[in-house]
C-alpha cells in the first residue's frame, strides 16, 4: 500500500473479504498522517464454515465487524492522534438491489 498510494488517494478493491485492505489503509494513514479513503466491494456471498456462519452469515458481515472493531481499538489507543491527524474512521454500507431489467438472449 505504501509503495503505490499517495496520501490523498482513494483505493478501490473488489474483493473485500475480511477487510484487510480497509484496515491497511487506516494503518497507513495513522502511520504517516495520510487521508486515504477506500471503497470495498463484496458480493453477497455466504460463509461456508458452519461455526463461523452462525455469527457471520455473509462474508460482508465479517468485514463490517472487522472495521467496527479496528475503529474502536484506534479510538481507545490514541484519540489524541486521531484528532491531530483528522482521521476519519467512519464507513458507509450500500446494498445492491436486484435489477428490474430483464436479460435478453
PDB file as gemmi writes it, atoms N, CA and C in Angstrom:
CRYST1    1.000    1.000    1.000  90.00  90.00  90.00 P 1                      
ATOM      1  N   UNK A   1       0.837  -1.180   0.000  1.00  0.00           N  
ATOM      2  CA  UNK A   1       0.000   0.000   0.000  1.00  0.00           C  
ATOM      3  C   UNK A   1       0.891   1.255   0.000  1.00  0.00           C  
ATOM      4  N   UNK A   2       1.907   1.252   0.811  1.00  0.00           N  
ATOM      5  CA  UNK A   2       2.790   2.405   0.943  1.00  0.00           C  
ATOM      6  C   UNK A   2       3.457   2.736  -0.389  1.00  0.00           C  
ATOM      7  N   UNK A   3       3.835   1.718  -1.139  1.00  0.00           N  
ATOM      8  CA  UNK A   3       4.586   1.930  -2.380  1.00  0.00           C  
ATOM      9  C   UNK A   3       3.747   2.444  -3.543  1.00  0.00           C  
ATOM     10  N   UNK A   4       2.452   2.237  -3.519  1.00  0.00           N  
ATOM     11  CA  UNK A   4       1.666   2.612  -4.698  1.00  0.00           C  
ATOM     12  C   UNK A   4       0.510   3.565  -4.411  1.00  0.00           C  
ATOM     13  N   UNK A   5       0.473   4.184  -3.223  1.00  0.00           N  
ATOM     14  CA  UNK A   5      -0.561   5.191  -2.970  1.00  0.00           C  
ATOM     15  C   UNK A   5       0.053   6.483  -2.462  1.00  0.00           C  
ATOM     16  N   UNK A   6      -0.663   7.556  -2.720  1.00  0.00           N  
ATOM     17  CA  UNK A   6      -0.277   8.854  -2.168  1.00  0.00           C  
ATOM     18  C   UNK A   6      -1.232   9.175  -1.024  1.00  0.00           C  
ATOM     19  N   UNK A   7      -0.932  10.210  -0.278  1.00  0.00           N  
ATOM     20  CA  UNK A   7      -1.650  10.494   0.963  1.00  0.00           C  
ATOM     21  C   UNK A   7      -3.128  10.830   0.797  1.00  0.00           C  
ATOM     22  N   UNK A   8      -3.576  11.171  -0.393  1.00  0.00           N  
ATOM     23  CA  UNK A   8      -4.985  11.534  -0.565  1.00  0.00           C  
ATOM     24  C   UNK A   8      -5.687  10.657  -1.612  1.00  0.00           C  
ATOM     25  N   UNK A   9      -5.166   9.498  -1.891  1.00  0.00           N  
ATOM     26  CA  UNK A   9      -5.761   8.590  -2.882  1.00  0.00           C  
ATOM     27  C   UNK A   9      -7.004   7.889  -2.340  1.00  0.00           C  
ATOM     28  N   UNK A  10      -7.804   7.389  -3.292  1.00  0.00           N  
ATOM     29  CA  UNK A  10      -8.930   6.518  -2.971  1.00  0.00           C  
ATOM     30  C   UNK A  10      -8.581   5.132  -3.516  1.00  0.00           C  
ATOM     31  N   UNK A  11      -8.644   4.144  -2.656  1.00  0.00           N  
ATOM     32  CA  UNK A  11      -8.315   2.775  -3.038  1.00  0.00           C  
ATOM     33  C   UNK A  11      -9.625   2.037  -3.309  1.00  0.00           C  
ATOM     34  N   UNK A  12      -9.751   1.442  -4.478  1.00  0.00           N  
ATOM     35  CA  UNK A  12     -10.939   0.680  -4.858  1.00  0.00           C  
ATOM     36  C   UNK A  12     -10.535  -0.784  -4.920  1.00  0.00           C  
ATOM     37  N   UNK A  13     -11.223  -1.621  -4.135  1.00  0.00           N  
ATOM     38  CA  UNK A  13     -10.866  -3.040  -4.065  1.00  0.00           C  
ATOM     39  C   UNK A  13     -12.129  -3.879  -4.172  1.00  0.00           C  
ATOM     40  N   UNK A  14     -12.150  -4.802  -5.127  1.00  0.00           N  
ATOM     41  CA  UNK A  14     -13.367  -5.543  -5.444  1.00  0.00           C  
ATOM     42  C   UNK A  14     -13.544  -6.867  -4.702  1.00  0.00           C  
ATOM     43  N   UNK A  15     -12.613  -7.231  -3.852  1.00  0.00           N  
ATOM     44  CA  UNK A  15     -12.741  -8.478  -3.103  1.00  0.00           C  
ATOM     45  C   UNK A  15     -12.498  -8.176  -1.634  1.00  0.00           C  
ATOM     46  N   UNK A  16     -13.452  -7.531  -0.990  1.00  0.00           N  
ATOM     47  CA  UNK A  16     -13.277  -7.025   0.371  1.00  0.00           C  
ATOM     48  C   UNK A  16     -12.945  -8.119   1.379  1.00  0.00           C  
ATOM     49  N   UNK A  17     -13.568  -9.277   1.238  1.00  0.00           N  
ATOM     50  CA  UNK A  17     -13.278 -10.380   2.150  1.00  0.00           C  
ATOM     51  C   UNK A  17     -13.423  -9.973   3.602  1.00  0.00           C  
ATOM     52  N   UNK A  18     -12.351 -10.119   4.371  1.00  0.00           N  
ATOM     53  CA  UNK A  18     -12.399  -9.757   5.794  1.00  0.00           C  
ATOM     54  C   UNK A  18     -11.917  -8.329   6.030  1.00  0.00           C  
ATOM     55  N   UNK A  19     -11.740  -7.555   4.990  1.00  0.00           N  
ATOM     56  CA  UNK A  19     -11.400  -6.132   5.028  1.00  0.00           C  
ATOM     57  C   UNK A  19      -9.970  -5.837   5.476  1.00  0.00           C  
ATOM     58  N   UNK A  20      -9.037  -6.708   5.125  1.00  0.00           N  
ATOM     59  CA  UNK A  20      -7.638  -6.412   5.429  1.00  0.00           C  
ATOM     60  C   UNK A  20      -7.177  -5.159   4.696  1.00  0.00           C  
ATOM     61  N   UNK A  21      -7.712  -4.918   3.506  1.00  0.00           N  
ATOM     62  CA  UNK A  21      -7.341  -3.714   2.751  1.00  0.00           C  
ATOM     63  C   UNK A  21      -7.812  -2.457   3.471  1.00  0.00           C  
ATOM     64  N   UNK A  22      -9.042  -2.467   3.968  1.00  0.00           N  
ATOM     65  CA  UNK A  22      -9.547  -1.321   4.720  1.00  0.00           C  
ATOM     66  C   UNK A  22      -8.695  -1.019   5.941  1.00  0.00           C  
ATOM     67  N   UNK A  23      -8.347  -2.064   6.676  1.00  0.00           N  
ATOM     68  CA  UNK A  23      -7.502  -1.869   7.854  1.00  0.00           C  
ATOM     69  C   UNK A  23      -6.118  -1.365   7.458  1.00  0.00           C  
ATOM     70  N   UNK A  24      -5.574  -1.880   6.366  1.00  0.00           N  
ATOM     71  CA  UNK A  24      -4.246  -1.435   5.911  1.00  0.00           C  
ATOM     72  C   UNK A  24      -4.255   0.047   5.552  1.00  0.00           C  
ATOM     73  N   UNK A  25      -5.336   0.512   4.948  1.00  0.00           N  
ATOM     74  CA  UNK A  25      -5.456   1.939   4.614  1.00  0.00           C  
ATOM     75  C   UNK A  25      -5.451   2.763   5.897  1.00  0.00           C  
ATOM     76  N   UNK A  26      -6.259   2.374   6.872  1.00  0.00           N  
ATOM     77  CA  UNK A  26      -6.288   3.098   8.145  1.00  0.00           C  
ATOM     78  C   UNK A  26      -4.936   3.052   8.845  1.00  0.00           C  
ATOM     79  N   UNK A  27      -4.274   1.891   8.827  1.00  0.00           N  
ATOM     80  CA  UNK A  27      -2.960   1.768   9.464  1.00  0.00           C  
ATOM     81  C   UNK A  27      -1.962   2.727   8.843  1.00  0.00           C  
ATOM     82  N   UNK A  28      -1.938   2.776   7.522  1.00  0.00           N  
ATOM     83  CA  UNK A  28      -1.011   3.664   6.829  1.00  0.00           C  
ATOM     84  C   UNK A  28      -1.338   5.127   7.107  1.00  0.00           C  
ATOM     85  N   UNK A  29      -2.605   5.475   7.148  1.00  0.00           N  
ATOM     86  CA  UNK A  29      -2.994   6.844   7.480  1.00  0.00           C  
ATOM     87  C   UNK A  29      -2.519   7.218   8.885  1.00  0.00           C  
ATOM     88  N   UNK A  30      -2.644   6.306   9.819  1.00  0.00           N  
ATOM     89  CA  UNK A  30      -2.176   6.559  11.194  1.00  0.00           C  
ATOM     90  C   UNK A  30      -0.669   6.752  11.220  1.00  0.00           C  
ATOM     91  N   UNK A  31       0.022   5.955  10.418  1.00  0.00           N  
ATOM     92  CA  UNK A  31       1.480   5.966  10.405  1.00  0.00           C  
ATOM     93  C   UNK A  31       2.046   7.267   9.846  1.00  0.00           C  
ATOM     94  N   UNK A  32       1.461   7.758   8.749  1.00  0.00           N  
ATOM     95  CA  UNK A  32       2.073   8.924   8.104  1.00  0.00           C  
ATOM     96  C   UNK A  32       1.137  10.124   7.963  1.00  0.00           C  
ATOM     97  N   UNK A  33       0.010  10.113   8.664  1.00  0.00           N  
ATOM     98  CA  UNK A  33      -0.884  11.266   8.636  1.00  0.00           C  
ATOM     99  C   UNK A  33      -1.629  11.445   7.322  1.00  0.00           C  
ATOM    100  N   UNK A  34      -1.691  10.394   6.504  1.00  0.00           N  
ATOM    101  CA  UNK A  34      -2.380  10.477   5.215  1.00  0.00           C  
ATOM    102  C   UNK A  34      -3.890  10.561   5.387  1.00  0.00           C  
ATOM    103  N   UNK A  35      -4.551  10.804   4.282  1.00  0.00           N  
ATOM    104  CA  UNK A  35      -6.009  10.905   4.282  1.00  0.00           C  
ATOM    105  C   UNK A  35      -6.575  10.039   3.156  1.00  0.00           C  
ATOM    106  N   UNK A  36      -6.062   8.803   3.064  1.00  0.00           N  
ATOM    107  CA  UNK A  36      -6.550   7.886   2.042  1.00  0.00           C  
ATOM    108  C   UNK A  36      -7.947   7.416   2.407  1.00  0.00           C  
ATOM    109  N   UNK A  37      -8.736   7.163   1.386  1.00  0.00           N  
ATOM    110  CA  UNK A  37     -10.084   6.610   1.550  1.00  0.00           C  
ATOM    111  C   UNK A  37     -10.111   5.271   0.837  1.00  0.00           C  
ATOM    112  N   UNK A  38     -11.109   4.474   1.136  1.00  0.00           N  
ATOM    113  CA  UNK A  38     -11.224   3.203   0.432  1.00  0.00           C  
ATOM    114  C   UNK A  38     -12.669   2.901   0.102  1.00  0.00           C  
ATOM    115  N   UNK A  39     -12.837   2.170  -0.989  1.00  0.00           N  
ATOM    116  CA  UNK A  39     -14.129   1.637  -1.399  1.00  0.00           C  
ATOM    117  C   UNK A  39     -13.918   0.135  -1.528  1.00  0.00           C  
ATOM    118  N   UNK A  40     -14.628  -0.619  -0.715  1.00  0.00           N  
ATOM    119  CA  UNK A  40     -14.513  -2.073  -0.748  1.00  0.00           C  
ATOM    120  C   UNK A  40     -15.803  -2.661  -1.296  1.00  0.00           C  
ATOM    121  N   UNK A  41     -15.676  -3.608  -2.193  1.00  0.00           N  
ATOM    122  CA  UNK A  41     -16.844  -4.238  -2.815  1.00  0.00           C  
ATOM    123  C   UNK A  41     -16.818  -5.723  -2.472  1.00  0.00           C  
ATOM    124  N   UNK A  42     -17.952  -6.224  -2.021  1.00  0.00           N  
ATOM    125  CA  UNK A  42     -18.065  -7.650  -1.715  1.00  0.00           C  
ATOM    126  C   UNK A  42     -19.430  -8.139  -2.183  1.00  0.00           C  
ATOM    127  N   UNK A  43     -19.432  -9.145  -3.029  1.00  0.00           N  
ATOM    128  CA  UNK A  43     -20.695  -9.737  -3.448  1.00  0.00           C  
ATOM    129  C   UNK A  43     -21.333 -10.439  -2.255  1.00  0.00           C  
ATOM    130  N   UNK A  44     -22.631 -10.569  -2.301  1.00  0.00           N  
ATOM    131  CA  UNK A  44     -23.375 -11.209  -1.217  1.00  0.00           C  
ATOM    132  C   UNK A  44     -23.086 -12.713  -1.251  1.00  0.00           C  
ATOM    133  N   UNK A  45     -22.067 -13.100  -0.533  1.00  0.00           N  
ATOM    134  CA  UNK A  45     -21.585 -14.482  -0.556  1.00  0.00           C  
ATOM    135  C   UNK A  45     -21.733 -15.099   0.827  1.00  0.00           C  
ATOM    136  N   UNK A  46     -22.308 -16.288   0.887  1.00  0.00           N  
ATOM    137  CA  UNK A  46     -22.483 -16.962   2.169  1.00  0.00           C  
ATOM    138  C   UNK A  46     -21.158 -17.516   2.671  1.00  0.00           C  
ATOM    139  N   UNK A  47     -21.009 -17.520   3.995  1.00  0.00           N  
ATOM    140  CA  UNK A  47     -19.844 -18.132   4.624  1.00  0.00           C  
ATOM    141  C   UNK A  47     -20.039 -19.644   4.583  1.00  0.00           C  
ATOM    142  N   UNK A  48     -19.002 -20.386   4.245  1.00  0.00           N  
ATOM    143  CA  UNK A  48     -19.102 -21.833   4.099  1.00  0.00           C  
ATOM    144  C   UNK A  48     -18.911 -22.579   5.425  1.00  0.00           C  
ATOM    145  N   UNK A  49     -18.028 -22.083   6.277  1.00  0.00           N  
ATOM    146  CA  UNK A  49     -17.740 -22.741   7.551  1.00  0.00           C  
ATOM    147  C   UNK A  49     -18.942 -22.602   8.488  1.00  0.00           C  
ATOM    148  N   UNK A  50     -19.495 -23.714   8.934  1.00  0.00           N  
ATOM    149  CA  UNK A  50     -20.723 -23.711   9.744  1.00  0.00           C  
ATOM    150  C   UNK A  50     -20.550 -22.994  11.087  1.00  0.00           C  
ATOM    151  N   UNK A  51     -19.384 -23.126  11.719  1.00  0.00           N  
ATOM    152  CA  UNK A  51     -19.144 -22.458  13.010  1.00  0.00           C  
ATOM    153  C   UNK A  51     -19.148 -20.939  12.850  1.00  0.00           C  
ATOM    154  N   UNK A  52     -18.468 -20.471  11.834  1.00  0.00           N  
ATOM    155  CA  UNK A  52     -18.381 -19.029  11.578  1.00  0.00           C  
ATOM    156  C   UNK A  52     -19.717 -18.497  11.069  1.00  0.00           C  
ATOM    157  N   UNK A  53     -20.424 -19.317  10.292  1.00  0.00           N  
ATOM    158  CA  UNK A  53     -21.683 -18.911   9.668  1.00  0.00           C  
ATOM    159  C   UNK A  53     -22.738 -18.514  10.702  1.00  0.00           C  
ATOM    160  N   UNK A  54     -22.688 -19.098  11.891  1.00  0.00           N  
ATOM    161  CA  UNK A  54     -23.658 -18.759  12.938  1.00  0.00           C  
ATOM    162  C   UNK A  54     -23.519 -17.304  13.360  1.00  0.00           C  
ATOM    163  N   UNK A  55     -22.284 -16.818  13.427  1.00  0.00           N  
ATOM    164  CA  UNK A  55     -22.048 -15.427  13.837  1.00  0.00           C  
ATOM    165  C   UNK A  55     -22.046 -14.470  12.637  1.00  0.00           C  
ATOM    166  N   UNK A  56     -21.521 -14.935  11.508  1.00  0.00           N  
ATOM    167  CA  UNK A  56     -21.395 -14.101  10.313  1.00  0.00           C  
ATOM    168  C   UNK A  56     -21.977 -14.852   9.113  1.00  0.00           C  
ATOM    169  N   UNK A  57     -23.268 -14.702   8.836  1.00  0.00           N  
ATOM    170  CA  UNK A  57     -23.899 -15.444   7.737  1.00  0.00           C  
ATOM    171  C   UNK A  57     -23.311 -15.124   6.354  1.00  0.00           C  
ATOM    172  N   UNK A  58     -22.876 -13.894   6.153  1.00  0.00           N  
ATOM    173  CA  UNK A  58     -22.324 -13.485   4.851  1.00  0.00           C  
ATOM    174  C   UNK A  58     -20.905 -12.966   5.037  1.00  0.00           C  
ATOM    175  N   UNK A  59     -20.099 -13.077   4.002  1.00  0.00           N  
ATOM    176  CA  UNK A  59     -18.716 -12.591   4.047  1.00  0.00           C  
ATOM    177  C   UNK A  59     -18.696 -11.097   4.380  1.00  0.00           C  
ATOM    178  N   UNK A  60     -19.647 -10.353   3.858  1.00  0.00           N  
ATOM    179  CA  UNK A  60     -19.683  -8.909   4.135  1.00  0.00           C  
ATOM    180  C   UNK A  60     -19.870  -8.623   5.629  1.00  0.00           C  
ATOM    181  N   UNK A  61     -20.535  -9.505   6.360  1.00  0.00           N  
ATOM    182  CA  UNK A  61     -20.693  -9.323   7.801  1.00  0.00           C  
ATOM    183  C   UNK A  61     -19.345  -9.376   8.518  1.00  0.00           C  
ATOM    184  N   UNK A  62     -18.425 -10.164   7.992  1.00  0.00           N  
ATOM    185  CA  UNK A  62     -17.090 -10.277   8.587  1.00  0.00           C  
ATOM    186  C   UNK A  62     -16.346  -8.966   8.442  1.00  0.00           C  
ATOM    187  N   UNK A  63     -16.345  -8.384   7.244  1.00  0.00           N  
ATOM    188  CA  UNK A  63     -15.561  -7.149   7.094  1.00  0.00           C  
ATOM    189  C   UNK A  63     -16.221  -5.967   7.802  1.00  0.00           C  
ATOM    190  N   UNK A  64     -17.524  -5.962   7.918  1.00  0.00           N  
ATOM    191  CA  UNK A  64     -18.195  -4.899   8.667  1.00  0.00           C  
ATOM    192  C   UNK A  64     -17.763  -4.953  10.133  1.00  0.00           C  
ATOM    193  N   UNK A  65     -17.777  -6.138  10.702  1.00  0.00           N  
ATOM    194  CA  UNK A  65     -17.379  -6.295  12.103  1.00  0.00           C  
ATOM    195  C   UNK A  65     -15.906  -5.944  12.308  1.00  0.00           C  
ATOM    196  N   UNK A  66     -15.064  -6.331  11.373  1.00  0.00           N  
ATOM    197  CA  UNK A  66     -13.641  -6.008  11.498  1.00  0.00           C  
ATOM    198  C   UNK A  66     -13.429  -4.498  11.514  1.00  0.00           C  
ATOM    199  N   UNK A  67     -14.067  -3.785  10.601  1.00  0.00           N  
ATOM    200  CA  UNK A  67     -13.892  -2.330  10.567  1.00  0.00           C  
ATOM    201  C   UNK A  67     -14.414  -1.683  11.844  1.00  0.00           C  
ATOM    202  N   UNK A  68     -15.515  -2.179  12.387  1.00  0.00           N  
ATOM    203  CA  UNK A  68     -16.029  -1.642  13.657  1.00  0.00           C  
ATOM    204  C   UNK A  68     -15.020  -1.842  14.784  1.00  0.00           C  
ATOM    205  N   UNK A  69     -14.466  -3.044  14.877  1.00  0.00           N  
ATOM    206  CA  UNK A  69     -13.510  -3.350  15.953  1.00  0.00           C  
ATOM    207  C   UNK A  69     -12.221  -2.550  15.819  1.00  0.00           C  
ATOM    208  N   UNK A  70     -11.705  -2.437  14.605  1.00  0.00           N  
ATOM    209  CA  UNK A  70     -10.477  -1.671  14.381  1.00  0.00           C  
ATOM    210  C   UNK A  70     -10.713  -0.208  14.735  1.00  0.00           C  
ATOM    211  N   UNK A  71     -11.841   0.334  14.320  1.00  0.00           N  
ATOM    212  CA  UNK A  71     -12.184   1.713  14.631  1.00  0.00           C  
ATOM    213  C   UNK A  71     -12.234   1.943  16.144  1.00  0.00           C  
ATOM    214  N   UNK A  72     -12.897   1.052  16.868  1.00  0.00           N  
ATOM    215  CA  UNK A  72     -12.981   1.163  18.328  1.00  0.00           C  
ATOM    216  C   UNK A  72     -11.601   1.067  18.965  1.00  0.00           C  
ATOM    217  N   UNK A  73     -10.771   0.158  18.471  1.00  0.00           N  
ATOM    218  CA  UNK A  73      -9.416  -0.019  19.004  1.00  0.00           C  
ATOM    219  C   UNK A  73      -8.596   1.259  18.826  1.00  0.00           C  
ATOM    220  N   UNK A  74      -8.643   1.842  17.620  1.00  0.00           N  
ATOM    221  CA  UNK A  74      -7.885   3.066  17.363  1.00  0.00           C  
ATOM    222  C   UNK A  74      -8.354   4.200  18.264  1.00  0.00           C  
ATOM    223  N   UNK A  75      -9.660   4.300  18.460  1.00  0.00           N  
ATOM    224  CA  UNK A  75     -10.201   5.370  19.299  1.00  0.00           C  
ATOM    225  C   UNK A  75      -9.746   5.229  20.739  1.00  0.00           C  
ATOM    226  N   UNK A  76      -9.664   4.008  21.235  1.00  0.00           N  
ATOM    227  CA  UNK A  76      -9.195   3.769  22.604  1.00  0.00           C  
ATOM    228  C   UNK A  76      -7.705   4.048  22.740  1.00  0.00           C  
ATOM    229  N   UNK A  77      -6.926   3.601  21.777  1.00  0.00           N  
ATOM    230  CA  UNK A  77      -5.469   3.699  21.850  1.00  0.00           C  
ATOM    231  C   UNK A  77      -4.950   5.122  21.729  1.00  0.00           C  
ATOM    232  N   UNK A  78      -5.498   5.890  20.809  1.00  0.00           N  
ATOM    233  CA  UNK A  78      -4.871   7.182  20.533  1.00  0.00           C  
ATOM    234  C   UNK A  78      -5.856   8.208  19.997  1.00  0.00           C  
ATOM    235  N   UNK A  79      -6.817   8.563  20.809  1.00  0.00           N  
ATOM    236  CA  UNK A  79      -7.810   9.549  20.366  1.00  0.00           C  
ATOM    237  C   UNK A  79      -7.148  10.886  20.042  1.00  0.00           C  
ATOM    238  N   UNK A  80      -6.112  11.230  20.808  1.00  0.00           N  
ATOM    239  CA  UNK A  80      -5.396  12.488  20.567  1.00  0.00           C  
ATOM    240  C   UNK A  80      -4.773  12.501  19.166  1.00  0.00           C  
ATOM    241  N   UNK A  81      -4.168  11.386  18.760  1.00  0.00           N  
ATOM    242  CA  UNK A  81      -3.563  11.282  17.431  1.00  0.00           C  
ATOM    243  C   UNK A  81      -4.631  11.353  16.339  1.00  0.00           C  
ATOM    244  N   UNK A  82      -5.772  10.735  16.589  1.00  0.00           N  
ATOM    245  CA  UNK A  82      -6.852  10.765  15.598  1.00  0.00           C  
ATOM    246  C   UNK A  82      -7.335  12.190  15.357  1.00  0.00           C  
ATOM    247  N   UNK A  83      -7.463  12.952  16.434  1.00  0.00           N  
ATOM    248  CA  UNK A  83      -7.904  14.345  16.314  1.00  0.00           C  
ATOM    249  C   UNK A  83      -6.843  15.166  15.587  1.00  0.00           C  
ATOM    250  N   UNK A  84      -5.581  14.969  15.981  1.00  0.00           N  
ATOM    251  CA  UNK A  84      -4.482  15.716  15.359  1.00  0.00           C  
ATOM    252  C   UNK A  84      -4.409  15.456  13.857  1.00  0.00           C  
ATOM    253  N   UNK A  85      -4.521  14.203  13.456  1.00  0.00           N  
ATOM    254  CA  UNK A  85      -4.432  13.837  12.044  1.00  0.00           C  
ATOM    255  C   UNK A  85      -5.774  13.937  11.314  1.00  0.00           C  
ATOM    256  N   UNK A  86      -6.828  14.292  12.044  1.00  0.00           N  
ATOM    257  CA  UNK A  86      -8.186  14.384  11.493  1.00  0.00           C  
ATOM    258  C   UNK A  86      -8.567  13.099  10.751  1.00  0.00           C  
ATOM    259  N   UNK A  87      -8.272  11.957  11.390  1.00  0.00           N  
ATOM    260  CA  UNK A  87      -8.577  10.665  10.775  1.00  0.00           C  
ATOM    261  C   UNK A  87     -10.061  10.383  10.790  1.00  0.00           C  
ATOM    262  N   UNK A  88     -10.544   9.932   9.671  1.00  0.00           N  
ATOM    263  CA  UNK A  88     -11.943   9.548   9.527  1.00  0.00           C  
ATOM    264  C   UNK A  88     -12.025   8.029   9.622  1.00  0.00           C  
ATOM    265  N   UNK A  89     -12.656   7.525  10.684  1.00  0.00           N  
ATOM    266  CA  UNK A  89     -12.787   6.079  10.867  1.00  0.00           C  
ATOM    267  C   UNK A  89     -14.216   5.605  10.613  1.00  0.00           C  
ATOM    268  N   UNK A  90     -14.975   6.415   9.939  1.00  0.00           N  
ATOM    269  CA  UNK A  90     -16.346   6.033   9.625  1.00  0.00           C  
ATOM    270  C   UNK A  90     -16.407   5.274   8.312  1.00  0.00           C  
ATOM    271  N   UNK A  91     -17.515   4.571   8.112  1.00  0.00           N  
ATOM    272  CA  UNK A  91     -17.725   3.903   6.842  1.00  0.00           C  
ATOM    273  C   UNK A  91     -19.217   3.779   6.579  1.00  0.00           C  
ATOM    274  N   UNK A  92     -19.552   3.676   5.299  1.00  0.00           N  
ATOM    275  CA  UNK A  92     -20.951   3.539   4.881  1.00  0.00           C  
ATOM    276  C   UNK A  92     -21.123   2.210   4.175  1.00  0.00           C  
ATOM    277  N   UNK A  93     -22.321   1.690   4.269  1.00  0.00           N  
ATOM    278  CA  UNK A  93     -22.644   0.428   3.601  1.00  0.00           C  
ATOM    279  C   UNK A  93     -23.727   0.672   2.568  1.00  0.00           C  
ATOM    280  N   UNK A  94     -23.546   0.076   1.414  1.00  0.00           N  
ATOM    281  CA  UNK A  94     -24.547   0.145   0.366  1.00  0.00           C  
ATOM    282  C   UNK A  94     -24.845  -1.276  -0.081  1.00  0.00           C  
ATOM    283  N   UNK A  95     -26.121  -1.568  -0.280  1.00  0.00           N  
ATOM    284  CA  UNK A  95     -26.511  -2.893  -0.731  1.00  0.00           C  
ATOM    285  C   UNK A  95     -27.066  -2.782  -2.146  1.00  0.00           C  
ATOM    286  N   UNK A  96     -26.562  -3.625  -3.015  1.00  0.00           N  
ATOM    287  CA  UNK A  96     -27.025  -3.664  -4.395  1.00  0.00           C  
ATOM    288  C   UNK A  96     -28.349  -4.403  -4.444  1.00  0.00           C  
ATOM    289  N   UNK A  97     -29.330  -3.776  -5.022  1.00  0.00           N  
ATOM    290  CA  UNK A  97     -30.651  -4.396  -5.142  1.00  0.00           C  
ATOM    291  C   UNK A  97     -30.717  -5.201  -6.444  1.00  0.00           C  
ATOM    292  N   UNK A  98     -31.694  -6.048  -6.544  1.00  0.00           N  
ATOM    293  CA  UNK A  98     -31.881  -6.830  -7.762  1.00  0.00           C  
ATOM    294  C   UNK A  98     -32.317  -5.903  -8.901  1.00  0.00           C  
ATOM    295  N   UNK A  99     -31.823  -6.207 -10.082  1.00  0.00           N  
ATOM    296  CA  UNK A  99     -32.150  -5.411 -11.250  1.00  0.00           C  
ATOM    297  C   UNK A  99     -33.592  -5.674 -11.687  1.00  0.00           C  
ATOM    298  N   UNK A 100     -34.245  -4.644 -12.145  1.00  0.00           N  
ATOM    299  CA  UNK A 100     -35.601  -4.785 -12.680  1.00  0.00           C  
ATOM    300  C   UNK A 100     -35.570  -4.917 -14.200  1.00  0.00           C  
ATOM    301  N   UNK A 101     -34.362  -4.894 -14.761  1.00  0.00           N  
ATOM    302  CA  UNK A 101     -34.195  -5.036 -16.206  1.00  0.00           C  
ATOM    303  C   UNK A 101     -34.049  -6.515 -16.518  1.00  0.00           C  
ATOM    304  N   UNK A 102     -34.861  -7.002 -17.452  1.00  0.00           N  
ATOM    305  CA  UNK A 102     -34.767  -8.415 -17.813  1.00  0.00           C  
ATOM    306  C   UNK A 102     -33.639  -8.614 -18.832  1.00  0.00           C  
ATOM    307  N   UNK A 103     -32.977  -9.750 -18.738  1.00  0.00           N  
ATOM    308  CA  UNK A 103     -31.877 -10.059 -19.646  1.00  0.00           C  
ATOM    309  C   UNK A 103     -32.410 -10.541 -20.987  1.00  0.00           C  
ATOM    310  N   UNK A 104     -31.697 -10.159 -22.025  1.00  0.00           N  
ATOM    311  CA  UNK A 104     -32.071 -10.602 -23.372  1.00  0.00           C  
ATOM    312  C   UNK A 104     -31.065 -11.639 -23.833  1.00  0.00           C  
ATOM    313  N   UNK A 105     -31.551 -12.648 -24.516  1.00  0.00           N  
ATOM    314  CA  UNK A 105     -30.642 -13.678 -25.056  1.00  0.00           C  
ATOM    315  C   UNK A 105     -30.141 -13.305 -26.419  1.00  0.00           C  
TER     316      UNK A 105                                                      
END                                                                             
